[in-house]
Amino acid sequence: MSAETLSPLSHETPRETNRVRELFLMQPHADLSGIRPMVARSWYRSRAAGVDAFSDRGFYDEGRVDEFTIAAAGPHLQKLDEVAADLGGYVNITAPNGVLVKADFLRDDGFPAGYSLLEESCGSNGEGLALEEGRGVWLAPEEHFREDMRGNWCFASLVRDPFHNRVRAVIGLTLPANRVSTLEPSSTLLMLEGVASRIERDIEVRTSSKERALLSEYLRISRRRGNRAVIAVDGKNSLQNATATATLVDSDFSIVSGYAKAVMASSRNMNCEVMLQGPGRSTLEISPVTLSAANIGAIVVVRPHAPAKERANASASAAITLESAPRGTAERLLKHVDGTSTELKRTLNLARKAVDQDRSAVLIGELGSGKLRLADAIASLRGGRMVVDARNGDLRNHNFRDVLHRVSTELPATLIVEHADELSQNEAGEIARNLRGNSTTKLIFTITRPTDATLLLSEAFDVLEISVAPLRNRREDIPQLANAIAEELGERRLSRRLLTTLTQADWPRNIDQLRAVVSNAVERADGTEVTVDDLPQGFHRVLTKGRLSRLEDAELSELRTALQEAKGNRSLAAETLQIGRSTLYRRMDYFRSRGFDL
């Protein structure tokens, strides 16, 4: 390839195109028959989007070209960029959503990373037009919609996935008209499309057997499931069919990916009901896919519960309602609890029943899952309440009698007992005897697991059992919870990429842990927007905890057993495992860095 490739034949005079453009800017219905149809369509789209023909409004977004495509494109685009440099031009690479991405192997073109080249953002240009038309395109200087772009020839070609029709990136070539006043645009575009074709071939060659296995299973299930949304993930790459692209929004993909990663870690099928922004209430059918001896992927099929028309009607109503719940009770409960997931709605329906029937209740869930907040919400709708913590000694020794005396004299509407699974059977029996004759006070207690003591209380007070699901089982609530936490700390906005990262984490300590991480990130942020870069370093332990391959999981189990049998003696443990001490230390450090205790 050389600079001469980009220069021979002359192009027709731009005078007529300039005249038509000036008329079009003044008269919306001007006749555009004198210019290329593709350019006419682009001008109409640019004006319909409200693009200013005389100024750059500078739209920015988050975009990404996957590492696989970047690695394959690097050698080819670097050579092309060297040729473009001789002519005063430059080469760039753009994400599938039209956002400019900076690559180390390309010279700086003056535009910042994240600059949107979509037609709706900056009018007619090579990359935006290629994405709209779905093919390689070229634009002469006079064919640009915006005035400040009219000094360049622009060429763009799509880089598609070699296994299906998804766009992986857009490559662009820009040449200044004052340096290349004569060129044959069709030949130049053909050369650029040849570069894109070579990149696609390299992607295919680089594709590993693991990715081929994932693709094969994805295609099999996509054909079998017809028009269902199907997504395949392996922890690094993802595939989705046209239905998924058309019906799911960015936040939905984050939620689906989070559940899929849980299946990849457990190697077990999962069916879960979720509330997605695009298709609404849906069931995710997730199955693991064996990619190699040490790697598992997952295939997700999204099954909406309501037809498209019903979903559209439901989305028109912004208010969140609970099934058959009185309006006042539902609204007041929702003031205390953030979230829209199906799991949370089930929990709130039971909480509403406890309020309406004036019943005692037991809230079961993991530590930090929001049990106390829900208990407080139920109690607040009844009137006065007393809160005691069985773990902190509020019901130990002389304090126990004091609490029972206060309840019998003050007669609160609700007695909330936190960590009731820490009670002994004798303490539970004493509470039951003292409250059984008290018709005024209802009991609400929170537990992580049933015990003999809590079963005694459940039987004595005919309690309503309410399960509070962990965050990993209601991922669609995470963005709303995180935003609510950020708002409590001031006028701070969480970036879309940050919310995606939070949604995909497992949160073993649930809302308490989410609050700690978001609070820390808000404090670390300099501007009004909190980004992924502001997350505390310890958050990487949250991201990776529980995400082990089957071989790693087996290795961790062997390490723990050997250390336990050796009573912490590392030399003896290494001898038992028949490995060197340095290897043992290295593997211990590895698992600890992933957030696992040994």
N, C-alpha and C positions, 0 to 999 in steps of 0.2 A: 504494500500500500504506500502511496506517495502523495505529495501535494498535487502532482499533475493530475491524479485521478479526479480531483475536485474542480477542475477548471475548463473544459473546452468551450461548448457552444454558447452563443449569446441568448439572452432571454428577451422576450418582447417588452416594449416600453410599458412602464407602469402608469402612464398618464391617465388612461381610461379607468383603471382600478382606483386611482386616487380620486378621480372625479365622482365615481359612483359612491365611494365611501363617504365623501363630504356630503353628498346629497342624502345618503342613508342616515347620517347622524342628525340631519335637520328634519328629514321627513321619514317617519317610521314605515310608511308603506311605499317607499321608493322601489323602483324596479331594479332587481339585482341580477337580471338575466345576462348581463355583460361580464360576470365574473364566474369563477369555478363554483359549481353547486356545493361542493364540500365547504368552501370558504363562506358562501352565502349562509349555509346552515349554521356555521360557527358564529357569524356576526349576529344572527337572530338570537342564538342562545346567549351570547354575551350580553346583548342589550336586555333580554328578558330577565337575566340574573342581576341587572342593575349595575353592571360594571361601568366605571367612569372611564371614558375614552382618553381623558387628558391627565389622569393622575393615578398613582399607584396607591391603593388602599392598604396594601401589605397584610394579607391574610396569612396566618400561621396555624399549623396543626402538628400533631404527632404522627410520624410515619416511620415505617421500618421496612428495609429489604433484608430478607433472611440471610444468615451467614453463608449458607450454601450457595446462594446466587451471587453474593459479593465475591466469594472465593473463585467461582467460575468466571465471573466477568472481569476480574482484576487484570490479568495479562492482556486481554483483548482491548479493553478500554484504555489502558495505559498507552498502548501503541497508537491507538486512534487519537488520543489526546496530544501525543507528540506531533502528529501531522497537523492537527488543528492549531497547535501553538505557532507553527510556521506561518499560518494564515491569519493570525490574530484572533482565532476563535477558541472554543473550549468544548469539552464533553462533560455531561453530567448524568447522574443516575437518580431516578425518581421512584418512590414507593408506589404500590398499586393504588393508593388513595390520592395520588397526585402531589405528594409532599416531597420536597427536595431533600435528598440524603447526601451527607458528606462522606466521601470515601478517601482513604489515605493515599490511594494511588492516582488521584486526579488533582490537577491544579485548582486553586480556588477561583471560582467564576464571579465572585463578588456578591452572590446571593447567599443569605444565611441559611443554615440548616433549618428545616421546618417550613420554609417558604412554600406556599401552596400555588401550584401551577395548574390547578383545575380551571376550566373556562369560567366557571361561576365565580372564581376568585379574581382572576386577572385577565379574562378575555381570551381571544384567539391566540394560541401559541402552540408550538409543536407537541409538547407532552400532553397538554390538556386536550388538544384536538385528537391525538392518537387514542387516548382513553375513551373519548366520546364516540369516535368512529370505529374503534376496535381493530385498527390496522395501522401500518406505517404511513406516515404523512410527511409532507413538506409544505412550508409557507414561504412565499417570497416576501421581501421587506414590506412592500406596500399592502400586503394582505393581512397584516396584523390589525386587530381592532384598536389596541391601545397605542397612543402616539409615541410613547417612549420606547416601544418595541420595534418601531418601523425602520430601524437601521440594520436589521439582521436577517439573514437567511436562517430558517429553523427547520431541522429534520428530527424526526422521532420514530422509534420502532419499539414494539412491544416484545418483551422477553416472556415467553409463556412456559408453563410447566410442561415438560416433555411427556408427562403421563396423562394429563387432562388439560382442559382449555383455560385454566386459571392463569391470570397475569401475575408474574412474579416481580416484575420491575419494568420501567420504561427507560430506554437509553436515548439521550438527546445530543444532537450536534448543532452548535450555533456558530455561524460564520458572519463576520461584519461585511456589509455590502460594499463599504469603501475599500476593502482589501480584495474581495473576490467579485468584482462587478460582472464577470462572465463565468457562468458555470451551467452545467446541464443538471437540473434538480432531480430528474428521474434516475439518472445514473448514480448520483450521490446517494439518493435514498436506497437504491438497490445495494450499494456498497454497505450502508448502515444496516440494512436488513440481513446482509450476509454475516456481519459481526454478531447480530442478535442470534442468528441461527447457530453459529459456532458456540456461543455461550450456552444455548439450550442443549447442544450435543454434549458439552462438557458437564452440564448438570446431570444428564442422564448417565454418563460414564461414572460420575462421582457418587451416584446414588447407591447406597449400601444394600446388602441383602436384607437388613432389618427394615429399611424403608420400603423395599419391594414387597416384603411380607405384609406390612401395614397396608400398602396400596392394594394388594390383591384382596385382602379381607374387606377393605373399604368398598371396592368395586363390587364384590359379591353381595354385600349387604345392601348397597345402594340399588342394585338391580332388583333385589328381592323385595325391598321396602317401597318401591314405586315413588310416590310423591312425598314421602316422609323426609324431614330434615335429618341428614346423617353427617356426623362429624367424627373424624379419626384423629387421634393424638398419640404421640410417643414420648412426650416430655420436651421435645425440641421442635418438631414439625407438626403441622396440622393440615388436614384435608377437610373440605366441606363441599357438599353438593349444591346445586343451584337453589334448591328449596331452603336449605340452611342460610345461604347468602341472602335470599329474598325476605325471609321471615324473622331472622334473629338480628338483634342490634348488638353493638359492641359489649354492653354490659351482660347480655345473655351469654355470649361466647365465654366471658370470664367465669360466669357461674357454672356453665357446662364443663369447662376445662377443670375447674376445681373438683367437681364430683368425679370426673374421669381420672384425675391423678390419684384420688383415693382408691379407685378400683385398681389402678396400676400398682399401687403399693400393697394391696391385699390379695390381688389375683383372684378376686371373687366377683361374681355377677352382682349388679345392684340395680334395683328399680326404686326410684324415688319421685315423689310428687313435688313440683316446684312451681313458683309463680314467676314467669318470664315476662319481660317488657314487651317483646314482639308477639309471640303466640299466646300469651296469657297462661292460664293454669294448664300445666302439662305434666306428663310422666316421662322421665328420662329412663330409657332402657339401656344400660351400660354393660358391656361384656369385655373381658380382658382378651388380648391377642398376644400369643407367644411369638416374639420377634427373634429371640435367640435364647441360649441357655440362661443368660443373665438379664435379659431385657423384656419388659412387658409393655404393650401399648393398650389402647382402649378404643372401642367403637361405641359411639353414642347415637341412639335413635330417639328423636324428639316426637312424642305423640301428644298433640294438643287435645284438650278435653272438649273444646267448643269449636264449631265450624268458623270459618273466617268471618262470616257476616255477624255471628254472635259476638266474636271477639271485638270486632269494630264497634258494635253497640256498647259493649261493656267498657271499652277504653274511653268512650265519650264521657263516662261518669268519673269525675276525679275523686269523689268521696270513697273511702274504704268502708265497706259494710261487713258485718258479721252475719252469718246465716241465722235467720229468724230472730235476731237480737233486737230488743227495744233500742231505738235510736239513741236515747240519752245514755244508757249504760255502755253501749259500744263506744260512743264518742269519748266518754270519760275514761274508759280503760285505755283507749288508744293514746290519750294524752300522756300516759305514763310509760308506754312501751313503744319502741321504734321498730318498724319492720312491716313487710307485706307478704311474707312467705306463707305457703299453704300450712306448713308446720305451725307457724306462729298463730295463724287464724284458728287452727284447731284448739290450740292452747287457750286463746282468748275466748273462744266459744264456751269452753269449760269454765273459765274464770267468770264469764258472764252468768253462767248457770249457778255457780256458787254464790254470786251476789244476789241474783233474783230469788233463789231458794233459801237464802240466809243459812248456808251450810258451812260446816267446818271442812277444811281441805288440807291435803298433803301435796306439796310441790316437789316433784322428783326431777333431778337433773344434775349434770356435772357441775363442779365448782366453777363459779364465775359466769354461769349461763343466764343469770338474771332472775333467779328464783325470788330473792328478797325484794327486788323492785316490783315484781308482779304481786307478791304477797302484800306489799305496802299499798299497791294500787287497789287491790280488792278491799283491804281494810279501810282505806280512805273513803270508800263509797258507803261504809257502814257507820262511820263516826269515830269515836275515840279508840285508841289502840295502845297496847303495851308490847314492847319488843324485848326479848331476852335471847342470849346466845349461850347455848349449851356447851359450846367449845371453850368459851372464855371464862367459864366458872360462874356465870350468872345463876346457875341452878346447882351449885355445889355447896355442901355443908350448910352453914347458917343462912347463906343467901337463898337457898331453896325455900325455906320457910318464909322468909321475908317476901319473896315473889308471890307465893300462894296466898299470903295474908293480904297483900296489895290487891291481888285479883279479886279476892272475896269481898273486900271493902270498897274498892273503886269501881268494880264491875265494868271494865272496859268492854266495848263492843267486840273487840278481837284481841286475842293473845297470840302473838307471833313468836314461835320458838325456832330460832335458827339452828342449823346443824343438829337436828333432833336425833340423828343416828348416833350421836355421841352419848345419849342418855342410857342409863342402865334400866333394866326391867323394873327394879324397885322404884326408881324415879318416875318412870312412865306410869306405873301403877298409882303412885301418889298424886300425880297430876290428874289422872282419870278420876280418882275418888273425890278430889277437891272440886273439880269442875262439873262433875256429873249432875249435881243438883243446881248448877248455875245456868239458868235458861237464857241469861242476858249475853254471856260471853261465849263467842265461838272461837275455836282453835284453828290456827293455820300453822303448820310446821313444814320446814324445808329439810330435805335429805338428799344425799347422793345415791343411797342404796337402802332398801328396806332392811330392818333388823327386827329381832323379836320384840324390842321395846316399841318401835314405831308401828309394828303390826298390832300390838296391844292398844295403842292410841287410836289406830284406824278403826278397830272394832268397837272401841268404847264410844267413839263420837260419830260413827257412821260417816266417815269423811269421804269427800269426793277427791279421787286421785287425779292430779293434773301433771302431765309430763311437760317438761321444758326442754326442748331439743337443743343440742350443742350447736355452735355456729357452723361447724362443718356440714351439718345436715340442713341448714337454712342459709346458704351462702348468699341468696338474693337479699337478705337483710343487712349484710355487711356494709355495702355502700351507704345505706341510710343511717346506720348506726355510726359509722365513721364520720359522716358529714355532721351529724348531730353533736358528736364529741368535739369536732373542730369548731362548730358554731358556739359551743359553750365557752370556748377559750378565746373568743373574739371573732372579728370578721376575717376569717381565713378560708380559703378555697382549696380543696384537695384536687390535684390534677387527675385527669382521666386515667393516665398510666398508673398513678399511685393507687387509685381505687381498684384497678384491675389486679395489681399486685396483692393488695389486701384481701380481695375476694378469693384469690387462689390459695391463700395460706390456710393451714388447718386449725390454728388457734387452740392448742390443747387446754389453755386456761380461759378460753372463751372471751366474754365481753370484758372481763377485768384485764386480760392481756391486750386486747384490742385497744382499750382505753389508754393503757400505759404506752403502747407504741405510738398511737396517734398523737397523744399529748407530747411525747418526746419529740416527734417529728415537727409538730407545730412550733415548739420552743426553739428548735434548731433552724427553722426556715427564716430567711432574711426578708423575702417579699411577702405579698399577700397570697401568693399561690404556694402551696406545700407540694413538693415533688418527691419522686422516689429517692433522689439524692439526699433528702433530708431525713430519711429513715435511720434510726440508730443501728450501729453495727451488729448489735445482738439480735436484730430482727432476722438475720440470715439463719439463725438457729430455728426460728419459728417457721421459716420457709421450708427448711429441709427436714425437720423432725418428722420421722415416720415415713420418709420417702426413700426406702431402701429396696434394692433389687432382692430377688429371692436368695441369691447367693450371699449377698451382704447380710441379709437377715439371719441366715444360717450361721455365718461367720460370727456375727455379734452374739448369737446364742452360745456358741462354743467358747468364745472369749469370756462371757459372764460365768459360765459353768466352771471353766478352768480356774478363774480367779477366786470363785467361791470355794471350790475344793481346796485351793492352795491357801485359803484364808488371807488373800491379799498379797501373798508372796509372789512377786512378778517373775523371779527366776524360776521358781517351781512351776508356775503357770506356763511359762515359755517351754519348759521341759516337757510338761504334759502335752502341749500342743505340737511338740516337735518342731519348733521354730526358734530362731534366734531372739535374744532379748531386744535387740534394736528393732527387729520386725514387730515384736509384740508392742513396744512403745509407740512405734509409728502407727500401727492399726488402732491402738487405744486413742491416740491423739486424733486420728481421723474420725472415729465415731463420736468422740466428745465434741469435735468441731461441728458435727451434724446435729448436736443437741441431745445425745444419748448418754445416760448415766451408766457407769460400769461398776 
